[in-house]
């Protein structure tokens, strides 16, 4: 597996563990709808949370969360709408970003940005 894919996969594992420590319930990981993917779908209380995980091994060109583009936000919103329809969604929802900056496999920082963006606003 390519190094950047390994880094991304490890970052998603770190993010899921972080969310579990905070009391989130993980419903899905790497959930796919057509060609779209949501890294983590979780519940916090009665809120459905769609989580984009961004992992980088350095921040020379910016923090990991800065790489969530408006196009990515639109794709996440489209996938979220499909998931909500499939699941019969009837509770609050939001979009979070978990940023993982990894120096190595055991030395990393995690930043969790709640309500990171609001599709359709901006």
N, C-alpha and C positions, 0 to 999 in steps of 0.2 A: 504494500500500500504506500502511496506517495506520502512524504513527510507532512505536507500541508493537510492532507486528509486525516492522518493520524492525530495531528494537533487539533483539528476541528472536532474529531470524535472524542478526544480526551477532554476538550473544553466543554462539550455537551454533557459528559459524565459529571464533571465538576459542577456545572450549572444545575443539573438535576439534584445532586447531593445538597447543594446550597439551598435549593427550594424546599427539599424535604426537611432540612434542619429548621427552616422557617415555618414549617407546618403545612406547606402546600401538599395537595394530593396530586400526584402525577397521573394523568389519564392516558396520555399518548406521548410517544417520542417518535420523531421523524415521520409524522403523519402526512400522507400524500393525498392530494386531490389533483387528478390529471397530471400536469407537469409541475404543480406547485407543492411546496413542502413547508410544514410548520415544525420547527425543531422540538418544542415541548408544548403540550397542551395540559394545563393544570387547573385545579380549583383551589382558591383561597377563600375559605368560608363559602359563601354563596356566589362568589365571583368566578366566572370562567376566564382564564388568563392564557393568552396566546403569547408564547415566549420565543423571541429570536435570540439565538446565542451567537455572539461574535467572539472569536478567539484569535489572538495573534501572539507570536513569540517575541515581538518587539513593537515599540510604538514610535519608531522614527518618523513615520508618515501620518501619525495620528493615533488616537485611542481606538480600540476595537469598535466601540459603539458608534463612532463617527462614520463607519462604513455601512450603516443602515441607510440606504438611499430612498428617496421618494418612490422610485419604481419598486423597490423591495417592500416598502410599506403597502403599496397598492396590491402586490401579489399576496402578501400576508392577509390583507383584508378580504380578498377574494376567497382564499382558502378558508379563512375563519367563517365567512358566510356559508360556505358549503358544509363545514363541520357543524355549525349551528343548525342548519336545516336537517342534516342527517341525524343529529342527536336530539332533535326536538327541543332545542335550547329555550329556556324560559327564565333565565337569571341574568344578572349583570355580567358584563364582560369588559376586558381591557387588553391592551397590548403592552408587554414589558420587554425590555432588552436586558440580557445578562452578558456583561463584558468580562472576558477572561484574558488576562495578560500573563502569559506563561514564560518564566525564565527557563524553567525545566519542568520535568514531570511532577516534582514535589514542591517547587517554589513558584507560586502564582498569586495573583490578586484577582478578586472578584468584585465587580460593581454591579449592583442590581438597580436598574432604573425602572421604577413603576410608572405606569401611564406614560410610556416613552413617546408615544405618538397617538394621534387621533386621525384615523383615515378620513379623507375628505376635507380636512381642515389644513390649511397651509398654503 
